[in-house]
Amino acid sequence: MGWFSVQFQRRSGRFARAGAVVAAATLAAIPLAVPAHAQQAKVLRVALTTGIDHLNPFTAVLAASTQIGRFTFEFLTVPDAEKAEASPALAESWTPSADKLTWTFKIRSGVKWSDGQPVTAKDAAYTFNRMLTDENARTANGNYVANFETVTAPDDTTLVIKTKTVQVNMNLLDVPIVPQHIWEPVKDLKAASTDSLAVAGVSDGPYHVTEYKPNEYVKFSANKDYWRGAPKVDELQLLQFKDTEAAVNALKQGEVDVINRLNPNQFAALQGQQGITTNAAPGRRYDELALNFGVTDNANNPIGDGNPVLKDLNVRKAIAQAVDTKTIVDKVLKGLGQVGGGVVPAVYAAYHWDPSDAERIKFDLAAANTTLEQAGYKKGADGVRTAPGGAKLELRLTGHANRSYDQGVAQYVTGWLKDVGITVKQDLVSDDELSDRTSTGKYDLAIGGYGTNPDPDYALSLHTCAARPSPDAKGGSTDTFFCDAAYDDLYKKQLTETDDAKRADYVKQAQARLYSQVPTIVLDYQNALEAYRSDKFAGFTTQPQPKGAILEQTGYWGVYGATPAGTTNAADSGSGNTVLWVVLGAVVVVVLVGGGIALSRRNKTSEDRE
């Protein structure tokens, strides 16, 4: 990231979060509302304006897809609701050896897959070993196993993981554990049939997938035998809309129960409306302006068609000098966010990095002009600069056509860059098209973002050399295509440092290095802006507490703790404070009709990765 910014995290997919085309006529023809008497307050309807690439947990990288995995498969541990810190899940306990190279997990007894077979340590061992031996299995979460040496299951309740070097995030491995007896026969994890396999309902999380129709819907039912106790929501519908405006209208009309990813104007307009409650919480994703600096695959082969002028660090720094992140927060976000800096959002204070006055690339149009002038980029009579070779500084700017945020940022950036002699051609496109362009390097500037996790390793891993795709486009989960030896060294150091303070310092140094090379400009950290029908649902667990997000979480607490109005508090979710947290649950219906677009294959927003 990574909620349905998440953001749906993380693997906040950076750029795409696909949306659907749902015309007013279609909504009239296909009613979205479930009659109140049929619901009996057991169905939770969620408006979704982001996309799903895969249900296959090995290859699902979009934040929404990642969340589906979180609600259907159990993890060894999960971030708790209170502080997003490691807490028991499938693993009751975990113990490192004295040298911290061997981790032993005690697997919970009595947990069953939905087909009745027991969940054992052998399922966990299979999951990790499949990732170690199959490049496609590392698509979504490969960074977690890159340092693994061996994974074994001496018995049904013991999992032993040995690492090559110390790995400090072993207590928060964000990897869904899958049933060996279902997935082991599958030879090609990239096959489309693997999404159908995930629909077989063989899972052990709080909800089961029961049906999936691409571009239309995913359906879930509550797991009545879930080891924590059954959810109070029997089913949940995920309804997909082309944009948040259509979703807001559905919320007002009572056709959906919850929505997130609101823009500031929509959020303000919903405040005080009868039966609707709004929620604003610090977000766990960053928004960015990515620069195509001459990106390559992991064999260093050039990718795409980025403008060669962006290979010049002077040009990238001048662009950073010409982008006023404070104005973006004040004007585009209406103050509902924080100015960007590093790739770890401010909500994770221990690892968040803000540039010092000496480090910060300050907004200064005069300084940007000077930077370009001194680097040999001269202005012509038309006010447009030319490169030393004679090519004009003309850049393509792409982003999501259906997002008011992207539209606002594009307008500001176009104006600022014009003032320093750079012509910008705006080309905001569909989410699927944006995903294609950014994953193949066919852009100059791209507006996107990523969801992140409580542990900083994931956010940092997105910018390592190893995260780049292979020449055949397999594997990899990169944000920027960044590859820098100094950065990689700091990344490795933070992953092996057991002293919390020293690790935090390495994490911040890595962010500072990324910032100085300007492969991307972190614009802001948006607040999670959400609204729900409080006349339908009374309680949902937030994360972190007490004033955390409803949908943008790194766990299943919200959907698991969903409590219909008129009933008792949420199921024993390990958290006492509830607001509303709606995500995927029982029956998730994704409505993409009319000229519905194909869902993104490798959308890189958060949000999320996460």
C-alpha positions as CSV (number, residue, x, y, z in Angstrom):
1,M,0.0,0.0,0.0
2,G,-3.1,-0.8,1.1
3,W,-8.6,0.4,2.4
4,F,-10.8,0.4,-0.3
5,S,-7.7,3.0,-0.4
6,V,-7.5,1.5,1.2
7,Q,-5.8,2.4,0.9
8,F,-8.7,-1.3,-0.3
9,Q,-3.1,-1.6,1.0
10,R,-2.0,-1.7,0.2
11,R,-0.5,-3.4,-2.4
12,S,-1.9,0.1,-2.0
13,G,-1.5,-0.7,-5.9
14,R,-0.3,2.7,-6.6
15,F,-2.0,4.0,-9.6
16,A,-5.0,2.2,-10.6
17,R,-7.8,1.4,-8.2
18,A,-10.1,0.6,-11.0
19,G,-13.6,2.1,-11.1
20,A,-16.7,1.1,-13.1
21,V,-19.0,2.9,-15.4
22,V,-22.4,2.9,-13.7
23,A,-24.9,5.2,-15.5
24,A,-27.9,6.6,-13.9
25,A,-30.1,4.6,-16.3
26,T,-28.3,1.5,-15.2
27,L,-28.9,2.2,-11.6
28,A,-32.6,2.6,-12.4
29,A,-32.6,-0.6,-14.3
30,I,-30.7,-2.6,-11.6
31,P,-31.8,-1.7,-8.1
32,L,-28.9,-1.7,-5.7
33,A,-30.9,-1.4,-2.5
34,V,-31.9,-4.5,-0.6
35,P,-35.4,-4.1,0.9
36,A,-35.3,-3.5,4.7
37,H,-37.4,-6.5,5.5
38,A,-35.1,-8.8,3.5
39,Q,-32.0,-7.3,5.1
40,Q,-33.2,-7.7,8.7
41,A,-30.1,-5.6,9.5
42,K,-27.8,-8.4,8.6
43,V,-26.5,-7.2,5.2
44,L,-23.8,-4.5,5.0
45,R,-23.6,-2.7,1.7
46,V,-20.3,-1.0,0.9
47,A,-19.8,1.5,-2.0
48,L,-16.5,0.8,-3.8
49,T,-14.8,3.1,-6.3
50,T,-11.5,1.1,-6.4
51,G,-10.6,-2.0,-8.3
52,I,-10.0,-5.7,-7.9
53,D,-7.3,-7.4,-9.9
54,H,-7.2,-10.9,-8.5
55,L,-8.8,-13.0,-5.8
56,N,-5.7,-15.3,-5.9
57,P,-3.9,-14.2,-2.7
58,F,-0.5,-14.9,-4.3
59,T,-1.0,-12.4,-7.1
60,A,-3.5,-9.9,-5.7
61,V,-1.7,-6.6,-5.5
62,L,-4.5,-4.0,-5.5
63,A,-5.5,-2.8,-2.1
64,A,-9.1,-4.0,-2.5
65,S,-7.9,-7.4,-3.6
66,T,-5.5,-7.5,-0.6
67,Q,-8.3,-6.8,1.7
68,I,-10.3,-9.7,0.3
69,G,-7.5,-11.9,1.3
70,R,-7.4,-10.4,4.8
71,F,-11.0,-11.3,5.3
72,T,-11.0,-14.8,3.9
73,F,-7.6,-16.1,5.0
74,E,-6.1,-16.0,8.4
75,F,-2.5,-14.8,8.9
76,L,0.1,-15.9,11.4
77,T,-0.4,-12.6,13.2
78,V,-2.4,-9.5,12.6
79,P,-2.0,-5.8,13.6
80,D,-4.4,-5.3,16.5
81,A,-7.2,-2.8,16.5
82,E,-5.9,-0.6,19.3
83,K,-2.4,0.3,18.0
84,A,-1.9,-1.8,14.9
85,E,0.7,-3.8,16.7
86,A,1.4,-7.5,16.2
87,S,-1.2,-9.7,17.9
88,P,-2.0,-13.5,17.8
89,A,-4.0,-14.9,14.9
90,L,-3.3,-18.3,13.4
91,A,-0.2,-18.3,15.5
92,E,-0.9,-18.2,19.3
93,S,2.7,-17.3,20.0
94,W,6.0,-16.8,18.3
95,T,9.5,-17.1,19.7
96,P,12.9,-16.1,18.2
97,S,16.1,-18.0,18.9
98,A,18.9,-16.3,20.8
99,D,20.6,-15.2,17.5
100,K,17.2,-14.2,16.1
101,L,17.7,-16.3,13.0
102,T,15.1,-19.0,13.8
103,W,11.5,-18.2,14.6
104,T,9.1,-20.8,16.0
105,F,5.4,-20.2,15.7
106,K,2.9,-22.1,17.8
107,I,-0.1,-22.7,15.5
108,R,-3.6,-22.6,17.0
109,S,-5.4,-26.0,17.3
110,G,-9.0,-26.5,16.3
111,V,-9.1,-24.1,13.4
112,K,-10.7,-25.6,10.3
113,W,-10.9,-24.7,6.6
114,S,-14.4,-24.2,5.3
115,D,-14.4,-27.6,3.7
116,G,-13.9,-29.2,7.2
117,Q,-10.2,-30.0,6.9
118,P,-8.0,-28.9,9.8
119,V,-5.7,-25.9,9.4
120,T,-2.2,-26.9,10.4
121,A,1.4,-25.7,10.4
122,K,1.8,-27.6,7.2
123,D,-0.5,-25.1,5.4
124,A,1.7,-22.3,6.6
125,A,4.9,-24.1,5.6
126,Y,3.4,-24.8,2.1
127,T,2.4,-21.1,1.7
128,F,5.9,-19.8,2.4
129,N,7.7,-22.5,0.5
130,R,5.5,-21.9,-2.6
131,M,6.6,-18.3,-2.4
132,L,10.3,-19.4,-2.1
133,T,10.1,-21.7,-5.2
134,D,7.6,-20.0,-7.5
135,E,8.3,-16.5,-8.8
136,N,4.6,-15.9,-9.5
137,A,3.8,-16.7,-5.9
138,R,6.0,-13.8,-4.8
139,T,4.0,-11.3,-6.8
140,A,2.1,-9.7,-4.0
141,N,4.3,-10.3,-0.9
142,G,7.7,-11.4,-2.1
143,N,9.6,-9.0,0.1
144,Y,8.6,-11.0,3.2
145,V,10.3,-14.2,2.1
146,A,13.4,-12.8,0.3
147,N,15.5,-13.4,3.4
148,F,14.1,-16.9,4.3
149,E,16.4,-19.9,4.3
150,T,14.0,-22.7,5.2
151,V,10.5,-23.1,6.4
152,T,9.4,-26.4,8.0
153,A,6.5,-27.8,10.0
154,P,7.8,-30.5,12.4
155,D,4.2,-31.2,13.5
156,D,0.7,-29.8,13.0
157,T,1.1,-27.0,15.6
158,T,4.7,-26.0,15.0
159,L,6.1,-23.8,12.3
160,V,9.8,-23.1,12.1
161,I,11.2,-20.3,9.8
162,K,15.0,-19.9,9.5
163,T,16.3,-16.7,8.0
164,K,19.6,-16.0,6.3
165,T,20.1,-12.8,8.3
166,V,18.2,-11.2,11.1
167,Q,14.7,-10.1,9.9
168,V,13.0,-7.8,12.3
169,N,9.5,-7.9,10.8
170,M,9.0,-11.6,11.5
171,N,6.2,-10.9,13.9
172,L,4.1,-9.1,11.2
173,L,4.4,-11.2,8.0
174,D,1.5,-9.8,5.9
175,V,1.0,-13.1,4.1
176,P,-2.3,-14.9,4.0
177,I,-2.0,-18.6,4.8
178,V,-3.7,-20.8,2.2
179,P,-4.9,-24.4,2.3
180,Q,-2.2,-26.7,0.9
181,H,-4.7,-29.3,-0.3
182,I,-6.4,-26.7,-2.5
183,W,-3.4,-24.8,-3.9
184,E,-0.7,-27.4,-4.2
185,P,-2.2,-29.0,-7.4
186,V,-2.2,-25.5,-9.1
187,K,0.8,-25.3,-11.4
188,D,0.4,-21.9,-12.9
189,L,-0.5,-19.2,-10.4
190,K,-0.9,-16.6,-13.2
191,A,-3.7,-18.6,-14.8
192,A,-7.1,-16.9,-14.8
193,S,-8.6,-20.0,-13.3
194,T,-6.9,-19.3,-10.0
195,D,-9.4,-16.6,-9.3
196,S,-12.2,-19.1,-9.7
197,L,-10.3,-21.4,-7.3
198,A,-10.3,-18.7,-4.7
199,V,-14.0,-18.6,-5.0
200,A,-14.3,-22.2,-4.0
201,G,-14.9,-20.8,-0.5
202,V,-12.1,-22.9,1.1
203,S,-10.9,-20.4,3.6
204,D,-10.6,-19.9,7.3
205,G,-11.1,-16.1,7.9
206,P,-14.2,-14.3,9.2
207,Y,-15.8,-14.5,5.7
208,H,-15.9,-16.9,2.8
209,V,-16.0,-15.9,-0.9
210,T,-19.0,-17.6,-2.5
211,E,-19.1,-16.1,-6.0
212,Y,-17.1,-13.9,-8.2
213,K,-18.0,-12.3,-11.5
214,P,-15.3,-10.0,-12.9
215,N,-16.5,-6.5,-13.5
216,E,-19.7,-7.2,-11.6
217,Y,-19.5,-8.6,-8.1
218,V,-17.8,-10.7,-5.5
219,K,-20.0,-12.4,-2.9
220,F,-19.1,-13.4,0.6
221,S,-20.9,-15.1,3.5
222,A,-20.0,-14.9,7.1
223,N,-18.0,-17.8,8.6
224,K,-20.2,-19.0,11.4
225,D,-17.4,-21.3,12.6
226,Y,-14.7,-18.6,12.8
227,W,-12.4,-19.3,15.6
228,R,-12.8,-15.9,17.2
229,G,-16.6,-16.3,17.0
230,A,-19.1,-15.6,14.2
231,P,-19.4,-12.1,12.8
232,K,-22.7,-10.3,13.5
233,V,-23.2,-9.5,9.8
234,D,-24.5,-12.4,7.8
235,E,-23.5,-11.0,4.4
236,L,-22.0,-7.9,3.0
237,Q,-22.4,-6.4,-0.5
238,L,-19.6,-4.5,-2.2
239,L,-21.2,-2.3,-4.8
240,Q,-18.8,-0.7,-7.3
241,F,-19.4,2.8,-8.7
242,K,-17.6,4.7,-11.5
243,D,-16.7,7.5,-9.0
244,T,-17.4,8.7,-5.5
245,E,-20.1,11.1,-6.6
246,A,-22.3,8.2,-7.7
247,A,-21.5,6.4,-4.5
248,V,-22.4,9.4,-2.4
249,N,-25.8,9.7,-4.1
250,A,-26.4,6.0,-3.3
251,L,-25.5,6.6,0.3
252,K,-27.9,9.5,0.6
253,Q,-30.7,7.4,-0.9
254,G,-30.0,4.5,1.4
255,E,-28.8,2.2,-1.3
256,V,-25.4,1.7,0.4
257,D,-24.4,1.8,4.0
258,V,-20.9,3.1,3.9
259,I,-18.4,4.8,1.7
260,N,-14.8,6.0,1.9
261,R,-12.4,7.8,-0.4
262,L,-14.6,10.9,-0.1
263,N,-13.2,14.1,-1.4
264,P,-13.3,17.1,1.0
265,N,-16.3,18.7,-0.6
266,Q,-18.3,15.5,-0.4
267,F,-17.2,14.9,3.1
268,A,-18.4,18.4,4.2
269,A,-21.7,18.0,2.3
270,L,-22.5,14.8,4.2
271,Q,-21.9,16.2,7.7
272,G,-25.0,16.8,9.7
273,Q,-27.3,14.8,7.3
274,Q,-30.0,12.7,9.1
275,G,-29.0,9.1,9.4
276,I,-25.5,9.7,8.2
277,T,-22.3,9.9,10.3
278,T,-18.9,11.0,9.0
279,N,-15.5,9.9,10.1
280,A,-12.1,11.5,9.4
281,A,-9.0,9.7,10.5
282,P,-5.2,9.9,9.8
283,G,-4.6,8.0,6.6
284,R,-2.0,5.2,6.0
285,R,-1.3,6.0,2.4
286,Y,0.8,8.6,0.6
287,D,-0.1,10.4,-2.6
288,E,2.7,11.0,-5.1
289,L,3.8,12.5,-8.4
290,A,6.0,9.8,-9.9
291,L,8.7,10.8,-12.4
292,N,9.8,8.4,-15.2
293,F,13.6,8.9,-14.7
294,G,14.5,6.2,-17.2
295,V,13.0,3.2,-15.5
296,T,14.3,-0.4,-16.1
297,D,13.4,-4.0,-15.2
298,N,15.5,-6.0,-12.8
299,A,17.9,-6.9,-15.5
300,N,18.5,-3.2,-16.1
301,N,16.7,-3.2,-19.5
302,P,15.0,0.1,-20.3
303,I,11.3,0.1,-20.0
304,G,8.7,2.3,-21.6
305,D,9.0,5.7,-23.3
306,G,9.6,8.3,-20.6
307,N,11.1,11.6,-21.7
308,P,14.9,11.3,-21.5
309,V,15.2,14.8,-19.9
310,L,13.8,13.2,-16.7
311,K,17.1,11.2,-16.3
312,D,18.7,14.5,-15.4
313,L,18.5,14.9,-11.6
314,N,18.6,18.7,-12.1
315,V,15.3,18.5,-14.1
316,R,13.7,16.3,-11.4
317,K,14.8,18.7,-8.6
318,A,13.5,21.7,-10.5
319,I,10.1,20.0,-10.9
320,A,10.1,19.3,-7.1
321,Q,11.0,23.0,-6.5
322,A,8.0,23.9,-8.7
323,V,5.4,21.8,-6.8
324,D,3.8,23.4,-3.8
325,T,2.7,20.5,-1.6
326,K,1.2,22.9,1.0
327,T,-1.1,24.4,-1.6
328,I,-2.2,20.9,-2.6
329,V,-3.1,20.1,1.0
330,D,-4.8,23.5,1.6
331,K,-6.6,23.8,-1.7
332,V,-7.1,20.3,-3.1
333,L,-7.5,18.5,0.3
334,K,-9.1,21.5,2.0
335,G,-6.7,21.0,4.8
336,L,-7.8,17.4,5.5
337,G,-4.3,15.9,5.2
338,Q,-0.7,16.5,5.9
339,V,2.2,17.8,3.7
340,G,4.2,14.9,2.3
341,G,7.8,14.0,3.0
342,G,8.9,10.4,3.2
343,V,7.0,7.3,2.0
344,V,6.1,6.3,5.6
345,P,2.9,8.3,6.5
346,A,2.8,10.5,9.6
347,V,0.3,8.1,11.2
348,Y,3.3,5.8,11.8
349,A,5.2,8.3,13.8
350,A,8.1,6.1,14.9
351,Y,9.2,5.6,11.3
352,H,7.9,8.7,9.6
353,W,10.5,11.1,8.1
354,D,10.1,14.8,7.4
355,P,13.0,16.6,5.7
356,S,14.8,19.1,7.7
357,D,15.1,22.7,6.5
358,A,18.5,21.8,5.0
359,E,17.1,18.7,3.2
360,R,13.7,20.0,2.1
361,I,13.3,20.9,-1.6
362,K,11.4,24.1,-1.0
363,F,8.7,25.4,-3.3
364,D,10.3,28.3,-5.1
365,L,9.5,29.0,-8.8
366,A,12.5,31.4,-9.1
367,A,14.8,28.7,-7.8
368,A,13.4,26.2,-10.1
369,N,14.0,28.5,-13.1
370,T,17.6,29.0,-11.9
371,T,18.2,25.3,-11.5
372,L,17.1,24.6,-15.1
373,E,18.9,27.7,-16.5
374,Q,22.2,26.6,-14.9
375,A,21.8,23.1,-16.1
376,G,21.6,24.3,-19.7
377,Y,17.8,24.3,-20.3
378,K,17.2,27.6,-22.1
379,K,13.8,29.3,-22.5
380,G,12.7,30.0,-26.1
381,A,10.6,32.9,-27.3
382,D,7.5,30.9,-26.6
383,G,8.6,30.5,-22.9
384,V,9.3,26.8,-23.3
385,R,12.7,25.5,-22.4
386,T,14.8,23.2,-24.6
387,A,17.3,20.6,-23.6
388,P,21.0,21.0,-24.6
389,G,20.3,18.7,-27.5
390,G,17.4,20.9,-28.7
391,A,14.4,18.9,-27.6
392,K,11.6,20.9,-25.9
393,L,10.7,20.3,-22.3
394,E,7.3,18.8,-22.9
395,L,6.0,16.2,-20.5
396,R,2.9,14.0,-20.4
397,L,1.0,14.0,-17.1
398,T,-1.3,11.1,-16.4
399,G,-3.6,10.1,-13.6
400,H,-7.1,8.9,-12.7
401,A,-9.7,10.5,-14.9
402,N,-12.4,9.7,-12.3
403,R,-10.8,11.3,-9.3
404,S,-11.3,14.9,-8.3
405,Y,-8.0,14.8,-6.4
406,D,-6.0,13.9,-9.6
407,Q,-7.9,16.6,-11.6
408,G,-7.0,19.2,-9.0
409,V,-3.4,18.2,-8.7
410,A,-3.0,18.1,-12.5
411,Q,-4.3,21.6,-12.8
412,Y,-1.9,23.0,-10.2
413,V,1.1,21.1,-11.5
414,T,0.5,22.2,-15.1
415,G,0.4,25.8,-14.1
416,W,3.5,25.6,-11.9
417,L,5.6,23.8,-14.5
418,K,4.5,26.3,-17.2
419,D,5.9,29.0,-15.0
420,V,9.3,27.4,-15.1
421,G,9.3,26.7,-18.9
422,I,8.0,23.1,-18.9
423,T,4.9,22.3,-21.1
424,V,2.6,19.7,-19.6
425,K,0.0,17.8,-21.6
426,Q,-2.6,16.4,-19.3
427,D,-3.8,12.9,-20.1
428,L,-6.0,11.6,-17.3
429,V,-7.3,8.1,-18.2
430,S,-9.2,5.2,-17.0
431,D,-7.8,3.2,-14.1
432,D,-7.0,0.2,-16.2
433,E,-5.2,2.3,-18.8
434,L,-3.3,4.1,-16.1
435,S,-2.2,0.8,-14.6
436,D,-1.0,-0.4,-18.0
437,R,1.0,2.8,-18.6
438,T,2.6,3.0,-15.2
439,S,3.5,-0.7,-15.0
440,T,5.2,-0.6,-18.4
441,G,6.9,2.8,-17.9
442,K,4.8,4.6,-20.6
443,Y,4.5,7.9,-18.8
444,D,6.5,11.0,-17.9
445,L,4.6,12.2,-14.8
446,A,1.9,10.1,-13.0
447,I,-0.3,10.9,-10.1
448,G,-0.8,7.9,-7.8
449,G,-0.2,6.7,-4.3
450,Y,0.4,3.7,-2.1
451,G,-1.1,2.2,1.0
452,T,1.4,1.2,3.7
453,N,1.6,-1.1,6.7
454,P,2.5,-0.5,10.4
455,D,5.9,-2.0,9.9
456,P,7.9,0.2,7.4
457,D,9.5,-2.7,5.5
458,Y,6.8,-2.9,2.9
459,A,6.7,0.8,2.1
460,L,10.5,0.8,1.7
461,S,10.6,-2.5,-0.2
462,L,8.6,-0.9,-3.1
463,H,11.6,1.2,-4.0
464,T,14.4,-1.5,-4.0
465,C,16.1,-2.9,-7.1
466,A,14.7,-6.3,-6.4
467,A,11.1,-4.9,-6.6
468,R,11.4,-4.2,-10.3
469,P,9.7,-6.7,-12.6
470,S,11.7,-9.3,-14.5
471,P,12.2,-8.9,-18.3
472,D,9.1,-11.1,-18.9
473,A,7.1,-8.9,-16.6
474,K,6.8,-11.6,-13.9
475,G,7.0,-10.9,-10.2
476,G,8.0,-7.6,-8.7
477,S,5.9,-5.1,-6.8
478,T,7.5,-1.8,-7.4
479,D,6.2,1.7,-7.0
480,T,8.9,3.9,-8.6
481,F,11.2,1.4,-10.4
482,F,13.9,3.0,-8.3
483,C,17.3,1.2,-8.1
484,D,20.0,2.7,-6.0
485,A,22.8,0.9,-4.2
486,A,22.9,3.4,-1.3
487,Y,19.2,3.0,-0.8
488,D,19.3,-0.7,-1.0
489,D,22.1,-0.8,1.6
490,L,19.9,1.2,4.0
491,Y,16.9,-1.0,3.3
492,K,18.9,-4.1,4.2
493,K,20.3,-2.5,7.4
494,Q,16.8,-1.5,8.7
495,L,15.6,-5.1,8.1
496,T,18.3,-6.6,10.3
497,E,18.5,-4.0,13.0
498,T,17.0,-5.2,16.3
499,D,17.4,-2.0,18.2
500,D,14.2,0.0,17.6
501,A,15.8,3.4,17.7
502,K,18.6,2.4,15.4
503,R,16.2,0.7,13.0
504,A,14.1,3.9,12.9
505,D,17.1,5.9,12.0
506,Y,17.9,3.6,9.1
507,V,14.3,3.8,7.9
508,K,14.5,7.6,7.9
509,Q,17.9,7.6,6.2
510,A,16.4,5.4,3.4
511,Q,13.5,7.8,3.0
512,A,15.9,10.7,2.9
513,R,17.9,9.0,0.1
514,L,14.8,8.4,-1.9
515,Y,13.7,12.0,-1.5
516,S,17.1,13.4,-2.6
517,Q,17.0,11.4,-5.9
518,V,13.4,12.5,-6.8
519,P,12.1,9.4,-8.6
520,T,8.8,10.6,-7.0
521,I,7.5,13.5,-5.0
522,V,5.4,12.5,-2.0
523,L,2.7,15.1,-2.1
524,D,0.6,14.4,1.0
525,Y,-0.9,12.0,3.4
526,Q,-4.7,12.3,3.0
527,N,-7.0,11.8,5.9
528,A,-9.3,8.9,5.5
529,L,-12.7,10.5,4.8
530,E,-15.6,8.2,5.3
531,A,-19.4,8.2,5.9
532,Y,-21.9,5.6,6.9
533,R,-25.6,5.1,7.5
534,S,-25.7,5.3,11.3
535,D,-29.4,4.5,11.2
536,K,-28.5,1.1,9.9
537,F,-25.2,0.2,11.7
538,A,-24.4,1.1,15.2
539,G,-20.9,-0.1,15.9
540,F,-17.7,-1.0,14.0
541,T,-14.2,-1.4,15.3
542,T,-11.7,1.3,14.2
543,Q,-8.0,1.0,13.8
544,P,-6.0,2.5,15.5
545,Q,-8.2,3.6,18.5
546,P,-9.8,5.7,19.6
547,K,-10.0,7.8,16.5
548,G,-8.9,5.5,13.7
549,A,-10.2,4.7,10.3
550,I,-13.3,2.8,9.4
551,L,-12.2,1.2,6.2
552,E,-8.5,2.0,5.8
553,Q,-7.1,-0.7,8.1
554,T,-4.5,-3.4,8.0
555,G,-6.7,-6.2,9.4
556,Y,-10.3,-7.4,9.5
557,W,-11.5,-5.7,12.7
558,G,-14.0,-3.4,11.1
559,V,-15.9,-5.9,9.0
560,Y,-15.6,-8.5,11.8
561,G,-16.9,-6.0,14.4
562,A,-19.7,-4.7,12.3
563,T,-22.9,-4.4,14.4
564,P,-26.3,-3.7,12.9
565,A,-28.4,-1.1,14.6
566,G,-30.5,-2.4,17.4
567,T,-28.2,-5.3,18.3
568,T,-25.5,-5.7,20.9
569,N,-21.9,-4.6,20.4
570,A,-19.7,-6.2,17.9
571,A,-18.4,-9.8,18.2
572,D,-15.4,-10.3,20.4
573,S,-13.0,-8.6,18.0
574,G,-10.2,-7.9,20.5
575,S,-11.2,-4.3,20.6
576,G,-13.5,-2.4,22.8
577,N,-14.0,0.9,20.9
578,T,-16.3,0.8,18.0
579,V,-17.3,3.2,15.2
580,L,-18.1,1.9,11.8
581,W,-15.7,-0.1,9.8
582,V,-17.1,-1.5,6.6
583,V,-15.2,-3.5,4.2
584,L,-15.7,-6.7,2.4
585,G,-17.8,-9.1,4.1
586,A,-20.5,-11.5,3.5
587,V,-22.0,-10.7,0.1
588,V,-19.9,-8.3,-1.8
589,V,-21.5,-7.2,-5.0
590,V,-19.4,-5.2,-7.4
591,V,-21.6,-3.7,-10.0
592,L,-19.7,-2.7,-13.2
593,V,-22.3,-2.4,-15.9
594,G,-22.9,-0.6,-19.2
595,G,-19.5,0.3,-20.5
596,G,-17.7,-1.2,-17.5
597,I,-14.0,-1.3,-17.8
598,A,-11.7,-4.3,-17.3
599,L,-10.2,-4.3,-13.9
600,S,-6.6,-3.4,-13.5
601,R,-4.1,-6.2,-13.7
602,R,-1.3,-4.5,-11.8
603,N,-2.7,-1.3,-10.4
604,K,-0.3,0.4,-8.1
605,T,-2.1,2.7,-5.8
606,S,-2.6,1.6,-1.8
607,E,-3.5,2.7,-1.5
608,D,-2.7,0.6,-1.1
609,R,-0.5,-2.0,-1.2
610,E,-1.6,-1.3,1.3
